[in-house]
Amino acid sequence: MSDFLALMRVALCEEAPQGIFNVSTGEGHTVAEVFDAVASCLGMSPAEPVPVVPPNPDDVPAVVLDPSYTSNVLGWTAKVGFSQSIARVIGWYDAHGVSTIHSHLQPVPAERS
């Protein structure tokens, strides 16, 4: 959030150039890397390996924003890296008592006896 707010200080100046700017580090991360970073911040490791399934035909292989235009025009670059960003988000959730999980994923059905 600190990176975003720093950019807003620049972008909201009256003399700031207008345009479309990507706000990113320019680095891509897999779902597995995000999972591992969150688990690490929580001090957890899965009891069983997390299954990795092949992508669906309509899955996008990668989405990585290019921040070079933002850097060139506004002089802004991200200062907070991936692991630190994840740790800060987890810390914010802890500090504000957020424990409810919202997900588009379906819960795993209970085993029938």
N, C-alpha and C positions, 0 to 999 in steps of 0.2 A: 504494500500500500504506500510505503514511503516513496518508492520510485514513481508511482502514479501521481502522487501529490506534488512531487518535485516537477514533474512534467506539466501538471496543471498550472503551477506558478508561472511557468514560461509561456504556455499556450494561451493563458487568459490575459496576458499583457495586451494593452490596446494596440501596440505596434507589432504584435506577433503575426507572422505570416499565416495565411489560411490554407487549408488543404486537408488531405487525408493522410493521417500519420499512424503507423503501426507502433504500438506500445508493447515491446517485447525484448527479450534478450537475444532473439535470433537463434536460440537453441531449441531443439526438439527433444522430447522425452517420451518413452514408451509408457503404456499403461502399467507395465510391470515395474518400471523405474519409479513411477508415482506411488504405486502400492508399496514397494520396498521402502521408500523414503518415509511414508506415513507410518508404516509398521515400525521402522527404526525410531522415529520420534516418540512413538507410544511405548517403546521398549518391548515390543511384541515380535514374535516370529510365529508363522502359521504352524499348527500341529502337523499338518500334512502339506506337501507341496501344492501350490496353487496351479490348477490345470491351465495350460495354454492351449487354446483351440485355434485352428486355422482361421484366417479372416474370411468373412463372407465376400462374395463377388462384388458387392456394392460398397464394401468398406474403403474408406479413404486411407491410403498407406501412411500419409503424414500430413500434418498441418503445422507449418512453421512460418511465423511472420518474419518478414525482413525489415529490421528497424533502421537500415542504413539511411533512408530518406529522412526519417525523423532525426537521426543523429546529425546528418549534414545540414539540414535546414534549421533545426531548433537547437542544435548543440547538446542534445540530451542523449544519454545512454543509461541503461539499467545499471544499478550498483549492487542490487541484491540478487544473489545467485539462487539456483533451483533449490538446493537443500535448505538454505536459510529461509527461503520463502515458505517452504512446506512447514518448517519448524515454527515460523511466526504465525501461520494460519492455525496450526494445532494449539499453540500458546494462546491465541485469541479465543478459540473455542473453549479452552480450559478456563481462562480468566472470566469468561462471560457465562459459564455454566451451560454451554450448548452441548447436549448429549443426544438429541433426537437425530436420527439418520433419515435423510430424505433421498430416495433413489428411484431411478426409473427401472431398476432391475426387479424382477419378480422374486419373492422370497422362495427359498428352497422348500419344496413340499416335504412335510413330515413323513417319515417312513410309516407304512401301514403294518400293523401287526397281524 
